[in-house]
Amino acid sequence: MRDLVLFAGLLVLLPLLLRNAFIGVLAWVWISLMNPQREVYGLLANFGLNLCVAILTILVWVLSRERKALPVDGFAVFLVLFALWSCVCTYLALDRSFALPLWDRTMKTMVLVLAVATLARSPARIQAVLWMVVASIGFYAIKGAAFVAFTAGQHKVLGPADSMIADNNNLGLVFVVLLPLVGYLRAVSRQTLARMGALATIVLAIVATLGTYSRGALVALIAMAGFHALRSRTGMVLLAVGALLAAGLPALAPASWLERMSTISSYNEDASFQGRVAAWRTSVNIAIARPLVGGGFAAVERDKIVKLFKSPGSLDYGKAAHSIYFEVLGDTGFVGLALYLAVLGSAALNTMAVLWFARSQPELDWARKLARALQTALVAILVGGSALSMAYYDGFLVILALSSCLLSVVLERRDASAASLYRPRPWSSAPSPAGAGAASAAAAHRAPDLSFERVEADQSS
């Protein structure tokens, strides 16, 4: 039955995709993040949906009149450089046959991220990508919260099998990163039903996050809440409410969850944390021995490579890097790490630039809110990612790509506003001073149309 539902949905989606390349990008994001094929058990379970949608989208984009040039900003430039450097590192990898499948997956992710950065260059398209990200991950948040309720929190919430969010820790961090984006959609949505749905999703995502039993996700949640409290007028109120809820949590949470979270304070005695430290040391050893190119993708997971770079306190056998920073360092060396940090830094600078250029412009209030939401999400990624191997997760990179799209929209609006000030107008068509003032005030306070209906109209001519 699930196969039939998914197949029917794909049949409906196909003609829309062939008509508009951006619809293909949305479908690409949906399949990459939600992995609907992992929720079925028939023929489509092993079918390469992602690859098919990607190929169709690229073909439609090439044949369409959509813009073909990649954006030229720090995020896109450093992302391309990092992708190219990853190719060099894979060619020179210590175990090329093991690194190639991971390289293939990462390159597909890079293409998706660049497609989003290239085509989502309007308020409506940015909004559409956000809704797709929230819907794709929110599905598992709702499902996870229901699982917590039915099992009374006695078992861990897990993600779809054979995906980058299958692990409970990875899934928990993804839920945390989702929260500020849902909060933004709630703030700018006009429909009451959408606002109520967003609020419910926030509550359910927090429940699902706690249900993952992930200590890293809990730390990221606390750090993100603190950052939001410092940046938002209502943040301190929300933080106080959260503190009250946390105070009552011991009475509701199962003993196994409380025991798991209590080890955060004694991390230096925790075997799991010590295993992470050993993986970090091995990654550093690989990078020191091969500072330019590292060991190739997931080199630290290979037993034979671990033995070559053994040192006191390092790994005895292959294990995940458990840190986006050490993961990139061991995979691509110091050069790759510098490029990766430049990608993250460029996304942060994009949001700062949006706040600067959109200041004192009421019509760009939505852009300022989104920039702050992206900053909050980035804090969660930086904190939570320090203990998880999620450097190449497509969901995080798609979210960061929206910072590039947002800055492009804000700069275009600024340039258009500046040009209109110097555009000569016929005296006969000049409005009266009173009429001009009323029109200007109305335009300044008119909210942008961010509905899905605008996506089709945004296709470039």
KEDOZA-405795 format. One record per atom (N, C-alpha, C, O): residue in one letter; x, y, z. Coordinates in pm, whole numbers, plus 50000, padded with zeros to 5 digits. Example, Ala and Ser with C-alpha at 12.3 -4.5 7.8 and 13.67 -1.06 7.14 Angstrom:
KEDOZA-405795
A513194943150780A512304955050780A513204967050780A514244966850846S512854977550708S513674989450714S512905000350787S513415011450804
***
This chain:
KEDOZA-405795
M500834988050000M500005000050000M500875012650000M500585022249929R501935012450080R502815024150084R503475026549949R503655037949906D503835015549881D504445016849749D503485023649652D503895032149573L502215019949659L501215025749569L501055040649595L500945048649502V501025044349722V500895058649756V502095066549706V501935077249647L503295061249729L504505068049682L504545068649530L504905078949473F504175057749465F504185057549318F503175067549262F503475074449164A502005068449324A500995078149279A501505092349297A501285100949211G502165094749408G502715108149430G503765111849328G503825123249282L504595102249290L505625104849189L504995107449053L505495115648976L503905100449021L503225102748894L502645116848887L502675123248781V502125121648998V501595135349002V502725145448992V502585155948930L503865142049052L505005151249056L505705152348921L506255162948890L505705141748842L506485141248719L506155152348620L507075159148575P504875154648584P504595165548488P504955179348541P505335188148464L504845181348673L505235194148731L506735196048721L507215207048692L507475185248745L508935185848736L509385189048594L510295197048573L508745182748495L509115185148356L508775199248310L509305203948210R507905205748382R507495219348346R508385230048409R508595240648350N508905227248527N509655237348601N510805230648675N510595221648755A512025235048647A513205229148709A513205231048860A513715222548933F512645242048908F512645244349053F511765234249126F512055230449239I510675229949062I509865219449122I510705206849137I510575199549236G511575204349040G512495193049051G513445194549168G513755184749236V513915206749193V514795209149308V514065206149438V514635200049530L512795210349447L512005207449568L511835192349587L511945187349699A511555185349477A511415170749486A512745164349526A512775154749602W513815169849475W515165164949507W515455166549656W515975157449721V515115178249710V515295180749853V514445171149936V514895165750036W513205169249893W512285160349965W512825146049972W512855140050079I513245140749859I513715126849856I515045125549932I515275115449999S515915135649922S517205134949990S517055135350141S517765128150212L516145143550191L516025145450335L515055135750401L515315130650510M513945133050335M512935124350396M513195109650367M512825100950446N513845106850254N514085092850215N512795084750213N512695074650283P511785089150135P510505081950137P510625067450094P509815059150134Q511625064250014Q511805050349972Q512155041150088Q512005028950078R512635047050201R512935039050319R511695035650399R511745027750493E510565041650364E509325039350434E508435029250363E507325026450409V508905023650252V508135013750178V508915000650176V510085000150212Y508234989950133Y508844976650141Y508834969250008Y509294957850001G508314975349903G508224968549776G509344972349681G510484974149722L508994973449553L509974976149449L510684989549468L511884990649443L509934999749511L510515013149524L511505014249639L512245024049647A511535004249728A512445004849842A513905005049799A514735011349864N514214998349690N515594997649642N515785005249511N516795003549442F514815013649476F514885021149352F515615034349375F515395040949477G516475038149281G517255050449296G516445062949264G516675069449162L515495066349351L514635077949328L515455090849322L515235099349236N516395092049414N517175104249423N517915107049293N517905118249242L518565096749240L519335098349117L518435101848999L518775110448918C517285095248989C516355097948878C515845112248882C515835119148779V515435116748999V514925130549012V516045140548985V515805150948923A517255137549030A518385146549006A518665148048857A518855159148808I518695136848785I518985137248641I517895144748566I518195153048480L516625141948598L515515148948531L515565163948560L515355172148470T515855167348684T515905181648720T517005188848644T516795199848593I518175182748635I519285189148564I518965190548415I519275200848355L518345180448355L517985181148214L516975192248189L517115200048094V515955192948273V514935203448258V515565217148278V515235226548207W516485218248373W517145231048399W517995235448280W517995247148243V518725225948221V519575229148106V518735233847987V519135242947915L517575227747966L516725230947852L515825242947878L515225248247784S515725247348003S514845258448036S515565271748019S516735272247982R514835282448045R515415295848040R515795300948179R515985312948200E515885291748273E516355295348407E517815299848399E518535296548305R518235307448500R519625311948504R520555299948512R520285290348585K521635300548438K522585289448433K523845291948515K524535282548554A524135304548542A525365307848614A525205305248763A524185308648823L526225299148822L526225297148965L526395310549037L527035319548983P525855311849156P526045324349230P527515326349264P528225316849295V527955338649258V529355341749290V529385348849425V529405361149432D529385340849529D529545346249664D530425336649742D530765325849692G530785340449862G531735332449938G531285318249960G532075308949946F530015316349993F529525302850021F529665293849899F530215282949909A529175298349784A529225290049663A530665287549618A531005276449579V531495297849624V532885296449578V533645286449665V534315277549614F533535287949797F534255278849886F533685264749880F534425254949896L532375263549856L531785250249844L532315243049720L532615231149725V532415250249609V532965244349487V534425240449507V534845229649466L535195249349571L536605246249597L536745234149688L537625225749668F535885233249788F535945221749878F535585208849803F536205198449825A534595209549715A534215197749637A535365193349546A535655181449535L536015202949482L537135199549395L538295193849474L538935184249430W538565199549591W539645194349673W539325180249723W540215171949737S538055177549750S537645164249792S537915154049682S538255142549710C537765158349556C538085149349444C539565145749444C539935134149422V540405155749467V541855153249473V542185143749588V542975134449571C541575146149704C541845137849822C541365123549800C541995114149849T540275121849729T539775108349702T540695100949606T540935088949623Y541215107949506Y542135101649412Y543415097049483Y543995086849447L543835104849585L545065101549659L544765094749792L545635094249880A543555089449808A543145083549935A543965071149970A544475064249881L544075068550097L544795056750144L544075043950103L544725033750078D542755044450098D541955033050053D540905038549957D539765041449996R541305039849830R540445046449733R539135038849710R538085045149696S539185025749706S537975017949681S536935019949792S535735019549766F537405022049916F536485024550027F535975038950024F534825041450061A536815048249980A536435062349980A535505066049864A534725075549876L535555058649753L534795062449634L533285063049657L532665072849616P532645053049721P531195054249744P530825066349827P529805072849800L531635069549927L531375081350010L531605094149931L530885104049948W532605094049845W532845105549756W531655107549662W531225118849640D531135096649608D529985097449517D528785103649586D528115112249530R528505099249707R527385104949783R527595119649813R526665127649803T528815123349850T529105137249884T528995146249761T528505157449771M529465141649645M529365149749524M527915152049484M527555162849436K527065141949502K525645143749473K525045154349566K524215162449525T525485154049691T525025164249786T525465178149743T524685187649750M526705179449698M527215192449655M526415197849535M526125209849528V526075188949443V525295193149326V523925198149371V523445208349322L523285190849464L521985195149515L522075208849581L521245217549557V523085210749664V523245223549735V523455234949637V522885245749653L524275232649535L524505243049435L523245245749353L523015257149311A522435235449330A521165237449259A520235246249340A519575255049285V520175243949470V519345252449557V519875266649557V519095276149544A521185268249571A521785281649574A521575289149443A521505301349442T521475281849331T521325288249201T519885291949171T519625302649117L518935283249204L517555285049160L516645291349264L515635297349228A516965290149392A516095295849496A516465310449520A516945314049628R516225318849419R516665332749426R515485342449426R515515352749359S514445339049501S513315348149520S512695344949656S512895333849707P511945354249716P511335351349846P510455338949845P510495330949938A509645337349738A508755325849732A509515312749722A509135302849783R510595312649645R511365300349630R512125296949758R512225285249795I512655306849825I513305304449953I512305298550052I512605289050124Q511105304350052Q510055299350141Q509675285050106Q509445276850195A509615282049978A509245268549935A510275258249980A509915247450026V511565261649967V512615252550012V512525250450163V512685239250211L512275261150237L512135259950382L510995250550420L511155241850506W509845252550355W508715243850385W509025229350352W508615220350425M509755227150244M510095213450206M511055207250307M510905195550344V512035214950352V512965209950454V512215206550583V512415195950642V511345215750625V510595213750749V509645201850737V509525193850830A508975200550623A508035189350604A508775176050601A508305166150658S509935175750535S510685163150521S511205158250654S511095146350686I511795167250733I512345163250863I511255163050970I511285154851062G510295172150956G509195172551053G508385159751055G507815156251158F508345152750943F507655139750939F508215130351044F507475123451114Y509545129951054Y510175121051151Y510075126551293Y510115118951389A509945139751306A509735145551439A508375141451493A508245137651609I507355142351408I506005138251450I505965123251477I505385118751576K506575115651388K506625101151405K507385097451532K506975088451605G508495104451557G509285101651676G508555105151804G508635097651902A507835116451805A507065120251924A505975110151953A505705106952069A505345105051847A504325094751866A504945081951924A504345075252008F506145078751877F506845066851929F507175068552077F507055059052154V507585080552116V507875083252257V506615081552342V506675075952451A505485086352290A504245085252365A503795070752380A503365066652488F503905062952273F503445049052276F504355040052360F503885030152418T505645043352365T506585034952440T506945040952576T507775035552648A506315052152610A506605059052736A508075062852747A508615063652857G508715065252632G510095069652631G511095059052672G512225062352708Q510715046352667Q511595035552711Q512615031552604Q513605024952634H512365035652479H513255031652369H513685044052290H512985054252288K514835043052226K515385054152149K514605056452020K514145046951957V514465068951983V513895072551854V515005071751750V516065077851766L514765064451643L515755062651537L515205068151406L513995069751390G516105070951313G515715075951183G515555064851081G515675053051116P515295068450956P515135058250851P516425050450830P517515056150832A516305037550809A517475028950792A518255032750666A517695037850570D519555030250670D520445032850556D520405047450510D520455050250390S520305056450605S520335070750574S521285077550671S521725071450768M521595090050645M522525097450730M521915101350864M522635105950953I520595099550880I519955102751008I519385090151072I518475090951154A519915078451034A519455066051095A519855065451242A519105060351325D521045070451274D521545070351411D520755079951498D520365090651453N520505076151622N519705084551712N520365097951739N519675108051750N521705098251748N522395110851774N522285120451656N522025132351675N522475115351536N522335123751417N520915129051404N520705140851374L519935120351428L518535124451417L518195135151519L517485144751489G518705133551642G518425143451745G518955157251708G518265167251729L520165157851653L520715170851613L519915176951499L519705189051496V519465168751405V518655173851295V517365180051348V516935190551298F516745173851448F515535179451507F515825193151571F515035202451559V516975194151639V517335206851704V517525217851600V517045228951618V518225214751492V518465224651386V517155228851321V517035240051272L516185219951320L514895222951257L514105233551335L513335241051275L514295234251465L513455242751550L513425257451510L512335263051496P514575264151490P514495278451452P513855280751317P513245291151294L513975271151226L513335272651095L511815271851107L511105279551043V511335262651189V509895261851213V509415274351284V508335279451255G510205279251376G509845291651444G509725303251348G508825311551362Y510625304051251Y510545314651150Y509265313251068Y508565323151046L508965301151022L507755299150941L506505302751021L505545308150965R506505299851147R505375303751231R505255318951240R504145324251241A506375325851246A506345340351262A505855347451136A505215357951147V506145342051017V505795349050893V504535343550827V504025349550732S504015332350875S502815326550813S501595334950846S501435339850958R500725336650747R499515344650765R498335336250810R497455341250881Q498305323450771Q497195314850805Q497325309850949Q498395305550992T496225310451020T496215305751159T496535290951168T497235286651259L496025283151072L496275268751073L497765265851058L498305256851124A498435273350971A499865271350951A500645274951077A501595268051113R500245285551143R500925289651266R500735279251378R501665276151452M499515274051388M499255263851490M500015250951458M500535244351548G500065247451329G500805235551290G502295236851318G502935227351362A502845248951294A504265251251322A504545250251472A505555244451513L503645255851554L503825255051698L503775240551747L504575236451831A502845232951692A502755218751729A504005211251688A504475202451760T504555214651570T505765208051523T506945211051615T507765202251640I507025223251665I508095226851758I508025218151883I509035212651928V506825217151940V506655209152062V507005194452036V507715188252115L506485189051926L506735175051895L508205172351864L508735161851898A508875182151799A510305180451768A511135180151895A512115172751903I510765188251994I511495188052121I511285174652191I512235168952245V510045169652190V509775156552251V510575145652180V511175137152245A510585146052046A511325136051970A512825137151995A513525127051999T513325149452011T514745151352041T515135144752173T516145137752181L514315146952274L514575140552403L514465125352391L515175117952459G513565120852304G513365106552286G514495099452214G514565087252215T515395107052152T516545100652087T517625096452187T518535088952151Y517535101152312Y518535098052415Y519905103552375Y520925098352421S519945113752293S521205119152246S521675130352339S521005140552352R522815128252402R523375138552488R523885150452407R523765161952449G524455147652288G524935158452204G523795167352157G523955179552150A522655161252124A521505169152081A520985177852195A520565189152173L521025172552317L520575180352433L521495192252456L521015203252484V522795190052445V523745201252461V523525211652353V523545223652380A523325207152227A523065216452117A521775224152140A521695236052109L520765217352194L519485223952222L519665234952326L519115245852312I520425232152431I520655242152535I521455253952480I521135265552507A522505251052401A523315261752343A522485270352248A522595282652249M521665263952167M520835271352073M519805279952146M519545291352107A519215274452254A518245282052332A518895294252396A518305305052399G520115292552447G520825303952505G521135314652402G520985326552429F521565310452283F521845320052176F520585327352135F520605339552114H519485320052123H518215326352086H517755336152192H517195346652161A517975332652318A517555341552426A518315354752422A517755365152455L519565354252383L520375366552376L519985375152258L520175387352262R519455369152151R519155376552028R517705380852016R517385389451933S516805375052095S515375377552078S514795384652199S515215382352312R513825393452173R513165400552282R512355391052370R512275392752491T511775380952308T510985371252383T511805359052423T511285349752484G513085359252388G513905347652413G514035344352560G514015332552597M514185354452646M514335351852788M513075345752847M513145337252935V511915350152796V510655344252843V510605329452804V510265320952886L510945326552678L510945312652633L511955304352710L511695292752743L513125310452740L514145303252816L513645300152957L513915289353010A512925309553017A512375307253151A511335296053149A511295287653239V510495296053046V509495285453032V510185271953014V509785261853072G511245271952932G512005259652912G512645254653040G512705242653064A513135263853122A513745259953250A512715253653342A513015243953412L511495259153342L510435253453425L510065239453377L509845230353457L509995237853245L509695224653191L510805214753223L510545203153256A512065219353213A513185210553244A513165206453391A513565195353425A512715215553478A512655212253620A511645201153646A511825192953737G510585200753566G509585190253584G509875177653506G509155167753518L510945177853424L511265166353340L511625153853419L511205142953379P512375154753529P512695142553604P511485134653649P511555122553666A510365141653671A509155134553714A508475127353599A507655118453623L508795131053475L508135125053358L509035115453283L508565105453229A510335118353278A511255110353198A511535096953266A511565096253388P511735086353187P512075073353244P513465073553308P514285082153276A513715064353396A514985063853469A516165061653375A517255066853398S515945053953267S517045051353172S517485064153103S518675065953076W516525073153074W516875085853009W517665094653106W518675100553069L517195095553230L517885103853328L519295098653355L520225106453372E519445085553358E520765079853380E521705083053264E522885085853284R521155082653142R521955085753024R522405100353024R523565103252996M521505109553055M521835123753053M522755127653169M523505137253158S522695120253277S523535123553393S525025121653365S525865127153436T525345113853261T526755111653228T527395123653160T528615123853140I526595133753124I527165145753060I528145152453155I529205157153112S527795152953283S528665159753380S529935151953409S530915157653457S529945138853380S531145130753404S531655124953273S531975113153263Y531725133653171Y532095129253037Y533505123153033Y533775114452951N534395128053122N535775122953119N535875108553166N536915102153149E534825103353226E534795089453270E533925080753181E533815068753203D533315086853080D532405079552992D533165072752880D533975079052812A532915059652861A533635052052760A533325057052620A534205057352533S532085061152597S531705066052465S532455078852431S532925080452318F532575087852528F533305100252503F534785097552481F535405103652395Q535355088452558Q536765085152541Q537025079052404Q538085081052345G536035071552352G536155066352217G536175077352113G536885076452013R535405087852138R535415099352048R536775106352049R537295110051945V537325107952168V538635114352179V539695106252105V540565111852038A539615093152117A540575084452047A540425086051895A541425086251822A539175087251847A538955089251703A539495102751659A540025103951548W539365112851743W539905126051708W541435125551699W542025131651610R542055118251790R543515117251787R543985110051660R544985113851599T543255099751623T543625092651500T543475101751379T544325101651289S542415109751374S542205119151264S543345129251257S543825132551149V543765134151373V544885143651377V546165136851330V546945142851257N546385124451370N547595117151327N547635115751175N548685117451113I546485112651116I546425111350970I546725124750904I547475125350806A546145135450958A546345148650899A547785153450913A548305159950823I548425150251024I549815154351043I550725146950945I551665152750890A550425134150923A551235126450829A550965130250685A551855129550600R549735134350656R549335138250520R548595151650528R547385152050508P549305162550557P548645175350589P547845181350474P546885188750498L548195178450351L547495184650238L546205177350202L545175183750181V546265164150194V545125156650138V544465147350239V543435141450205G544975145750359G544355136750455G544405122350407G545245118550325G543485114350460G543485100150426G542405096050330G542335084350293G541535105450288G540395101850205G539155100050290G539245099150413F537995099450226F536735098550299F536715086550393F537005075250354A536355089350520A536175079050624A537415070450644A537305058650675A538585076250627A539815068550647A539925063450789A540475052650812V539415071150885V539535067251025V538675055151058V538815049351165E537785051150967E536915039650990E537535026550943E536955015950964R538705027150882R539355015150830R540395009950931R541275017350974D540264997250967D541164991451068D542624992251026D543494995551106K542884989250899K544274989050854K544895003050854K546095004450875I544075013250830I544595027050833I544815031450977I545795038151008V543895027651066V544035031151207V545335025451264V546015032051342K545675013251226K546895007051276K548145014051224K549175014251292L548065019651103L549215026851048L549515039751123L550665044151128F548495045751182F548655058751248F548365057651397F547785066651458K548775046451454K548555044051596K549475052651681K550645054851648S548915057651791S549675065251890S548995063452024S547855058652029P549665067052134P549025065552265P547705073252272P547645085152242G546645066252310G545345072552323G544525073052196G543405078152198S545045067852085S544285067951960S543495054951947S543505046652038L542815053351837L541955041851816L542755028951800L543905029051754D542125017951838D542695004651815D542074998051692D542644988751634Y540915003051653Y540204997751536Y539395009051473Y539195019551534G538935006851351G538215017251280G536925021551347G536165013251399K536685034551345K535505040051409K535195053651346K536095060351295A533945057651349A533565070651293A534285081951365A534635080751483A534515092951294A535285104151350A534545111251463A535185116751552H533225111151460H532395117151565H532695132051586H532735136751699S532905139251479S533065153751484S533155158851341S533925153551261I532395168951308I532475174351172I533855180151145I534325179751031Y534495185551247Y535805191751228Y536895181251209Y537685182051115F536945171451298F537955160951284F537655151751168F538565145851109E536375150351133E535995142351017E536605148350890E537225141250811V536415161250871V536955167950753V538475168250758V539135166750655L539035170150876L540495170550890L541125157250849L542085157050773G540575146250899G541125133250864G540875129450719G541675122450658D539735134250663D539375130650525D540145138750422D540575133350320T540315151850447T540825160750343T542015169150388T542445178050314G542555166650506G543735174050550G543425188150596G542265192150605F544465195450625F544305209150676F543755218450568F543025227950600V544085215950443V543545224250335V542035222450326V541295232250315G541585210050329G540155207350323G539425213150442G538325218550427L540015212150561L539375217750680L539245232850668L538225238550705A540285239450616A540225253950598A539095257850502A538375267550525L538955250250394L537885253150298L536515250450359L535575258150336Y536395239850436Y535105236650499Y534715247350600Y533565251650604L535665251650681L535385262450776L535045275350704L534245283350753A535645277450585A535305289250506A533865288550456A533185298750446V533395276450424V531995274750384V531065278650498V530105286150478L531355273650618L530535276950734L530625291950767L529625298350797G531845297250761G532015311450790G531325320450689G530785330850726S531335316450563S530655324350459S529155324750482S528515335050462A528595313350525A527165313250556A526835322850670A525845329950666A527695322850773A527485332050885A527605346550840A526805355050879L528615349550757L528775363150707L527615367450619L527225379150620N527045358150543N525875361250461N524715366050547N524045375850514T524475359150658T523375363150746T523635376750809T522715384750826M524885379250846M525225392450901M525015403450798M524525414250830A525395400550673A525215410350567A523735413150543A523345424550518V522905402650551V521465404550533V520915413750642V520145422950613L521315411550766L520855420150875L521315434550855L520605443850892W522495436450797W523015449950774W522275456850661W521825468250676F522135450150547F521515456450431F520005457850445F519405466550382A519385449350527A517935449950541A517485458450660A516295459250690R518445464750726R518085472850842R517245484850797R517425490050687S516325488950882S515475500750857S514655499450729S514295509450668Q514365487150688Q513505484950571Q512385475450612Q512575463350615P511215480850644P510105472550694P509715461450597P509305450750641E509845463750467E509445453450370E510375441450373E510035430850318L511545442850435L512495431750445L512565426050587L513545419750625D511505428450663D511465422850798D511545407650795D512175401550882W510895401350696W510945386750684W512375381850662W512755371250713A513165389650587A514555385750560A515395386450688A516235377750711R515155396450769R515895397550895R515535385950988R516405380351055K514265382450992K513845371151076K514475358151028K514915350051109L514505356250898L515095343950845L516605343650871L517155333150902A517275355050858A518715355550884A519005351651029A519955344351055R518205356551121R518395352851262R518125337951284R518815331451362A517105332651216A516805318351229A517955309951175A518295299651234L518535314151064L519675306851008L520895307551100L521635297851112Q521095318951163Q522195320151259Q522005310651376Q522945304151420T520775309851426T520485300951538T520695286351497T521245278451573A520245282851376A520455269251326A521945266151311A522385255051339L522715276051266L524155274051249L524835271651384L525765263551392V524385278451488V524955276151621V524735261651663V525625255251717A523525256451637A523225242451671A524125232951592A524585222951646I524365236151464I525215227651381I526655227751434I527285217251445L527155239551467L528535240751514L528745233851647L529775227451669V527765235051737V527905228951870V527635213951863V528455205851907G526485210251808G526135196051801G527045188151710G527325176551736G527505194551602G528375187651507G529755184851561G530495177051501S530125191051672S531455188751728S531635174451779S532765170151802A530545167151796A530635153351845A529955143351753A529705132051793L529645147551629L528935138651535L529575139451397L530085149851357S529555128351325S530115127951189S529035131851088S528485123351019M528755144851081M527705149750991M528205161250905M527425170150868A529475161250873A530045172250797A529415173650659A529295184750607Y529015162450598Y528525162650460Y527015160150453Y526505156350348Y526315162150563Y524865159750564Y524175169850474Y524335181950491D523395164950379D522775173650280D521785183550342D521665194850294G521085179450448G520135188550510G520785201150564G520275212150544F521925199550633F522615211250689F523125220350577F523005232550586L523695214450473L524255222550365L523175229650285L523395240850239V522015223350269V520895230150201V520435242150283V520175252750227I520345240350414I519955251450501I520955262950492I520565274650485L522235259750491L523255270150481L523235276850344L523545288750333A522875269350240A522795275250106A521735286150099A521835295350017L520725285350184L519675295650184L520215309150229L519625319450197S521335309150302S521935322050338S522425329250214S522325341550205S522965321750118S523395327549991S522205332849912S522255343749856C521135324949906C519925329049835C519325341649898C518915350949828L519285341750029L518685353050100L519475365950076L518875376450052L520785365150082L521595377050058L521405382149916L521335394249895S521305373149819S521085377149680S519775384849665S519725395049597V518705379749730V517405386449722V517465400349784V516945409949728V518095401449900V518185414249970V518995424249888V518605435949879L520105419949829L520905429049748L520155433449623L520265445049582E519395424449561E518605428149444E517535438349481E517305447949407R516895436349595R515895446049640R516525459549670R515965470049639R517715459249730R518395471849760R518775479149632R518575491249621D519325471749534D519715477949407D518495483349332D518555493949271A517385475849338A516175480349270A515635493049336A515175502249267S515685493549469S515215505449540S516085517449509S515585528549490A517405515249503A518325526249471A518105531149329A518165543249305A517865522149235A517655526149096A516365534149081A516305543549002S515335530349157S514055537449144S514145551849193S513375560449149L515085554549284L515235568149334L515775577649228L515485589649231Y516555572249133Y517195580649032Y516555579148894Y517025584948797R515455571248886R514805569448757R513985581848723R513105585548801P514245588448609P513465600348573P512015596648542P511745586348481R511085605148585R509675602748563R509045614848491R509405626248518P508115612248400P507425623448332P506665631848434P506055626748528W506715644948412W506025653848505W504515651148507W503855652648610S503995647048391S502555645048383S502085633048465S500925632548507S502995623448488S502575611448561S503005611748706S502785602048779A503615622748749A504095623448887A502915624148982A502025632248960P502865616149087P501765616649182P501875628849271P502945634749286S500785632449329S500795643649422S501585639849545S501735628049575P502115649749618P502895646749737P502135638149837P502705629049896A500855641049855A500065633249950A499895618949902A500025609449978G499595617749771G499415604249715G500705596349718G500705584349744A501835603349689A503115596349691A503445591449831A503955580349848G503155599749931G503435595650068G502605583750110G503105574650177A501335583550071A500465572350106A500915559650037A500935548950098A501285560849908A501725548949834A503015543449892A503195531349903S503935552749929S505205548349985S504995541050117S505615530750142A504115546450200A503855539950329A503215526350311A503545516950383A502295525350216A501635512550192A502615502150141A502575490450181A503525506350050A504505497049994A505485492450101A505915480950101A505845501550190A506835498250292A506335487750390A507105479650442H505005487950415H504465478750515H503775466750452H503185458550522R503855465750319R503235454450253R504155442350262R505315443050219A503675431550317A504495419450333A504695412850199A503785412950116P505845407150174P506095400350048P505215388050035P504855381650134D504865384849911D504075372949885D504995360849887D505765358649794L504905352949994L505785341550012L505045328349991L505515317850034S503925328849925S503125316749909S503665307849800S504455312149716F503215295349802F503645285749701F503155289849563F503775286249462E502065297249557E501535301149426E502515309749347E502415310549224R503435316149416R504375324749348R505555317149289R506295322849209V505735304649325V506905297149279V506905295949129V507925298049064E505745292549071E505675290848925E505945304048855E506605304348751A505425315148912A505615328048847A507025333148856A507415342048781D507825327648948D509195332248966D510145326548863D511325330248862Q509665317648776Q510585311948678Q511105322948586Q510325330948533S512385323348567S513015333948489S512565333448345S512325322748289S512445344948287S512065345748145S513265349348062S513155350447940
***
